[in-house]
Amino acid sequence: MKNPLLFFCLIVAINLSAYASEPFKGEKCIVKSEFIYNKEDVPFPSCHASTIIEKHDGLIAAWFGGTEEKDPDVGIWTSHYSDGKWTKPAEVANGIQHKSKRYPCWNPVLYNAGNEILLFYKTGPSPSTWWGELIRSSDEGKTWSRSSRLPEDIYGPVKNKPILLKNNILLCPSSTEDQGWRVHMEFTSDNGSTWERTPALNDRKTGVIQPTILQLPNGRLQMLCRSTTSYIMNSYSDDNGHTWTELTSSGVPNPNSGIDAVTLKDGRHLLIYNHISKGRNVLNVAVSGDGVEWKAAALPENEPKGGEFSYPAIIQTSDGLVHITYTWNRKLIKHLIIDPNSIEAKPFINGGWPEK
């Protein structure tokens, strides 16, 4: 190009255009991003469906790991976090029935009941035929009880954490896949010894599973669900989760992939999910003041060429920080720490993720 000034202006314009098209990452609020373990530290090549809780000396995370999802060698693994470091993972449950029969394990969910830690999980050939099981630990997850099978039609929290209601009843968001995708709620007042459950809360026309619960003012509850509609579905309860309004679209896109959410101490809500209509190559965090209008908060993963970042879990610990775990390409479990006080909320642009 003969005109150096014109050439310089063209280069600047191209760079500015590329910069403007970059999505908002919300990096200011991300305190730490790390893998819980290295692939050389474990005997299994594949993992999925993590869960995380706080305990008195740190955190504990769990997930299922084995050859591949649905393979009989898939068991439940845990790792402990203290002083900024994760311990080497250890298997704490498996699906061995007897010498010649073993089933895969699925979807662990941890809950800290104060005097003990509960670890719910599923065992069985597939999600349509699995059953619920429960192990307990009275020493912060160092050792675990023998597994006990939950009562018939009780599965425990199917993916996301339970919520302790003000009446001291534990509300477990659950779902089934044997007669279409249907959600229901399960209740226990004695940490899993006795149970009750609601009927299915949706018909078979709209498939929804794996609910997560938000706690709204005046005791109202909001349920957000993975669905087959390409959007997250929501519903409300004013009687501690026994009855719910009809499920409707939240308007938040989702490619039929696992989600999780948490109500923060300051009343805001955080949602972690895949904000796309297809694939699981983008993982997003959104923030809301009312559970209805959601804004962009952070973009932990964004891989245009593919990849899978999915099945997240999210909690807020006593120090106010937010901890997230999720599946990283079915090979590793990633841990993310977010400072909610540093979130810079950005409005969505035409339903899409905002530009930088």
Sequence and secondary structure as in RCSB ss.txt:
>XXXX:A:sequence
MKNPLLFFCLIVAINLSAYASEPFKGEKCIVKSEFIYNKEDVPFPSCHASTIIEKHDGLIAAWFGGTEEKDPDVG
IWTSHYSDGKWTKPAEVANGIQHKSKRYPCWNPVLYNAGNEILLFYKTGPSPSTWWGELIRSSDEGKTWSRSSRL
PEDIYGPVKNKPILLKNNILLCPSSTEDQGWRVHMEFTSDNGSTWERTPALNDRKTGVIQPTILQLPNGRLQMLC
RSTTSYIMNSYSDDNGHTWTELTSSGVPNPNSGIDAVTLKDGRHLLIYNHISKGRNVLNVAVSGDGVEWKAAALP
ENEPKGGEFSYPAIIQTSDGLVHITYTWNRKLIKHLIIDPNSIEAKPFINGGWPEK
>XXXX:A:secstr
   HHHHHHHHHHHHHHHHHTSB   GGGEEEEEESS GGG S SEEEEEEEEEETTEEEEEEEEESSTT TT E
EEEEEEETTEE   EEEE  EEETTEE  EEEEEEEE SSSEEEEEEESSSTTT EEEEEEESSTTSS    EE 
 TT    SSS  EE TTS EEEEEEE TTSSEEEEEEESSTTSS EE   SS SSS EEEEEEEE GGG EEEEE
EESSSEEEEEEESSTTSS    EEEEEE  S   EEEE TTS EEEEE  SSS B EEEEEEESSSSS EEEEEE
EE TT  BEEEEEEEE TTS EEEEEEETTTEEEEEEE GGG   B  BTTB  B 
